Amino acid sequence: MFCQRCGQPTTMQVVDGRERPVCTACGAVTFLDPKLAVTVVIAREGRVLLGLRGQGTRRAGFWGLPAGFVDRGEAVPHAAQREIREETGLEVTLGPVLDVRSTTGEPVVLIVYPAIAVTGEAVAGDDLAEIGWFLPEEIATLDLAFPHDREIVTRWQAWMARAE
């Protein structure tokens, strides 16, 4: 890694109790920020939309909830709607934040929304090779890109049951 201030190489040093990149020339410390991602649980007639992750994606060839990264300066709900549009062609109205997921050692923080209204016909786009609608019990049998997707669907089911 190179210094964001002067462009010189960095080395890992303990700063504030954690290893961080420190510039060998100017001493600037780089604080590595997490990457923010969003996903939306979309359902129709009791089935949840999953996408088969395409080539060049993390965990290609596995099923997962449609998701993507938030761009710097972008409002998080807008990013969720944009990612769903890019990956599935659907327009969604978001419900309240359903979950925030983070794991030690994982640089991605995931914000989860339920879709409370959906328009359009789903078509695989952007990072997805295929899409499919699955009953929640079928999801338990799939090879998922991220095991937390099962937990997210379970949380979504509980949220739906409370909303009824």
Secondary structure, DSSP 8 states (H G I E B T S, - for coil): -B-TTT--BEEEEEETTEEEEEETTT--B-----EEEEEEE-EETTEEEEEEE-TTSTTTTSEE--EEE--TT--HHHHHHHHHHHHH--EEEE-S--EEE--TT--EEEEEEEEEEEES-----TTEEEEEEE-HHHHTTS-BS-THHHHHHHHHHHHHHHH-
